[in-house]
Every structure is written in C-alpha cells, then in structure tokens.
Amino acid sequence: MEVMYKSTRSDSTPITASQAILKGLADDGGLFVPTSVPHLDKSLRDLAGMNYRAVAYEVMKLMLSDFTEEELKNCISAAYADNFDTPEIVPMRKADGAWYLELFHGPTIAFKDMALQILPHLMTTAARKNKEDKTIVILTATSGDTGKAALAGFAGVEGTRIIVFYPKDGVSSIQERQMLTQEGENTCVIGIRGNFHDAQSGVKKIFTDAAVKELLAENGYQFSSANSINVGRLVPQIVYYVYAYTRLLAAGEIQDGGEVNFVVPTGNFGNILAAWYAKQMGLPVHKLICASNSNKVLYDFFQTGEYDRNREFILTSSPSMDILISSNLERLIWHISGCDSAADAEYMRKLTQDGVYDITPEMRQQLADFAGGFATEEDTAAAIRDLYEKEGYVIDTHTAVAASVYGRYKAESGDLTPAVVASTASPFKFEGSVMQALGKDTDLPDLELADALAAVAGVKVPYAVESLKTAQIRHNIVCGKEEMLAEVEKFLGIEK
C-alpha cells in the first residue's frame, strides 16, 4: 500500500513521500502528514536479529513507499557507515534503572545526525525521481544542533545549497563554533539578533512567500527544508525507537510484546512525535514521557489542553529545547482532531494571531499515551551529578532534563515499565554546563575544557570537538531578523 502525504491545513490533493520531502512545507503553510500509518510487516523478533541499517529499511520502506528498494537501501548505506564512531550506530547503556539510547555517535555528536545524514540522499534521490532540475536550497532555522547536522549532511552535495540561521546569543559556544567552521562552498551560516522563535518564524515567512518562490524559480532554485517539519527528517527518527525496542528484546530485557516507556527531551516535538508514530506502527509502547526544560510550554499543554506561547522566553543550559512554538505538535493536533484540516488551520491561526489555543475535551482524551514533566536548571544539574556519582556515566544537559523528569515520573506514578531515555547529545557539546554540574573547574578555554571532561568521563574527546582545535572560522555574517531574506538573496546571487 502506498502511503501518501497531505497538508495539515487543507484538503489538498495528497502527494507522494518523495514529493513531500522535496517540498518540505506545504504551500498553505501546513506540515505534511501521512494519510494512513502502516503497521510493521516484520515481527519484532525478526527485527531483533537485524542490524541498524536493516531495521531502517524495514521501517522506512513502509513510510516512504514510492522509493524503490534499491533507492532506499542506497540512501541508508550512504547515511549509516563509518561516519558514525560505533558499528552499532546507536548503542544503549543501562544506568540507574533506565536504558540510555545514545543517539550522538554521528559526525556532529547530536541526535540530529540520525536523520540529517540520510536526508540529503533522500532529497537528491527524490529530485531525480520527480525529474526536478532546479538547485535545491535548504533553508533552516536552528536552536543549536539541527544547523550543524544539516550543514554536515548537505556540504558538498551536488545540486544543493544550504543556509542556516541561528540565534547569535542562543546556542552553546561549541555549537556555534561547529557551525561557523563548516566547510563547503554550498554552505552559509548566519547569526540573527533575536531568539530561535525569531529565526524560525523568519524562515517560515520566507518559505511561504509566493513572490519569493517565483523569484527563486526564475533563477533556477527551489526551497526545501532540513528542519524536523520535513517528513524526510521525521521518518528516519522512527527507526531508532523500533531499533531500541528490538535490542531490549534481543538481550532478554523484555518479552516479545512487552511494553516500554520512551522518555524524550523535546522542544520542537519532532523527536517524541517519531516515537508516537512508532507506536502507531505497532511498537508496544506504554507511555511517551515528554520532558521539557524551564520553557515548559509542552508540559503545560499536556496538563491543561491549552497551548500558550505568551510567556517569558528563558535561556537555559539545554538550548536546543529553548522553544516556545513546538512546530511538530501541529501534526499530532491534526491526528487527534480526527484528521480535520479546517480545525487544525484554525488552531494554527489562533497560535499565530493570539499566541494561544485550547483543544477540545475529546482531543485531550486522545493524549493518554503521553505523560509530561519539566526540569529546572537546578534539577538538570542535579541529574548530571547524581548519575555520575552513582554510575560514573556522564550525560549532557538535554539528556539530564529527561533523566530528571523520568525520576520524578517513576516516583510519583509507580510505573516500573522498562524505560528507554533518548540521549540526544554528547556531553562534550555542552561541556561547560556539564562540568559545572559536576563541580569541576570550568575556568578554561572551551577546547581545553573538553580535555578535562574527557578525563572526568573516562572517554576520548570526540573527533567532532577535537577537530575544532585547528578549524578556521569561515562564516561571520550577523543580521537583524528583518534582513534574513536579503541575506538569502545575496548568498544565492539573486538580483531583483
């Protein structure tokens, strides 16, 4: 059965997966959603005997059904190879009663690599399938990790150019240095004077401007997105939840068909939405535990049914979660509204116009799969320190938010279902905050601090950080949010 994709905001004609990947965002500003969610057609026991690449094919073939077997396997082989520092791709570590799914062994040491190493291959394959001859322009806003992961994925890829906007003072110093040293003539990195919401809304505004699209087309370009709004980002993320379950099954940690909980630190809602789709595909999941930091807009939503972005924006030690508009939540809203595009469009209009919307009691009942929690800065630091003292295991700030939330959830609920925590970034990406939480000296330059953290954690400094010691700054543009379009046109050499 072919899975088609349609917009969350209108009853437009469904399109294929490859077309949705190329477009990124629907013409009406909505996100693409599958018109049906297929069930896994291999048993969990069979999947437990496969490696990561094989599991990826079995999951992705169902959701990206217009790709041929050869096309999809070629994309998977290119994406998950020696660019990851471990043959398992995503190893799991048991610590303090939970399993930590280490999603940070790719080239930029963050979970975004899991999708962004394959997205360029899916996109260029999709362009060939659909006989597109325009240069694909990836336009992306990042709260920290997506930017570098997208840059690393698309750098040097023929037929593509990539422009990344990030909040100039809203990412960690390592995150910024990773982006500013990115090589590749087709790459452009721009800091904006504002926060992630400013960057994200600016990108969406450019994306949905018909006049801009026409101007690009006249110059041989077409926009697409590497943000988690692109289904080519979302589908590969489903894979690692299926893989995690089957590793526990293979290890005898759970029985075939036994349920697990997934604990996911999330800001933009894409990572936990992928886990929800895995459940819809037949994975035995008990609870999806949504972990927020002090920007707890999602926690409040799950508590009340009201989504309200009208609040103070807080800069935290887990900056990839410093988000007040969780874009991917729109997909879940569409599903729980009974796939009602008109209702979804009205919710999104209210969010844009008033900054707030309320879902119906009937929709709230469909959120029973989710539990929510949040961690303060003090909670986050305590979780890093406690896990290190108990297990000698060092986690980053985002994973620590999840660890803190899970600890409180388990204590309050008594739920002893086996739990998998999505460990979304290497501690080396946020070394200052991690070392401070551990009570260690942080009065060192960033790259020397990495050596100190390696000694504490008993691991080697990842190549992604070690290589920064000699990398040259290549990008130095900073602009106001109102200047974003002009910078895009300048990079692409477009004259009005």
Secondary structure, DSSP 8 states (H G I E B T S, - for coil): ----EEESSS----B-HHHHHHH-S-TTS--EEESS----SS-HHHHHTS-HHHHHHHHHHHHSTTS-HHHHHHHHHHHSSTTSSSTTSS-EEEETTEEEEE---STTSBTTHHHHTTHHHHHHHHHHHTT--SEEEEEEE-SSHHHHHHHHHHTT-TTEEEEEEEETTSS-HHHHHHHHT---TTEEEEEEES-HHHHHHHHHHHHT-HHHHHHHHHTTEEEE--STTSHHHHHHHHHHHHHHHHHHHHTTSS-TT--EEEEEE-SSSHHHHHHHHHHHTT--EEEEEEEE-S--HHHHHHHHSEEE--S-----S-GGG--SS-TTHHHHHHHHTTS-HHHHHHHHHHHHHHSEEE--HHHHHTTTTEEEEE--HHHHHHHHHHHHHHHS----HHHHHHHHHHHHHHHHH---S-EEEEE-B-GGGGHHHHHHHTT----S-HHHHHHHHHHHHTS---HHHHGGGT------EEEEGGGHHHHHHHHHT---
